[in-house]
């Protein structure tokens, strides 16, 4: 049990150190923005792009 706890605290310390690195933080924000954009646009990572058509005004 103690081994699992020290591994997770080590990982947590690594993440705390990384969050202070501007390059890491910028890259993380870019990845989050990319994923959210794809979700909002209903795009899939398989390379299939489903473009939505604009509704025509009446």
Buried (B, 14 or more C-beta within 10 A) or exposed (E): EEEEEEEEEEEEEEEEEEEEEEEEEEEEEEEEEEEEEEEEEEBEEEEEEEEEEEEEEE
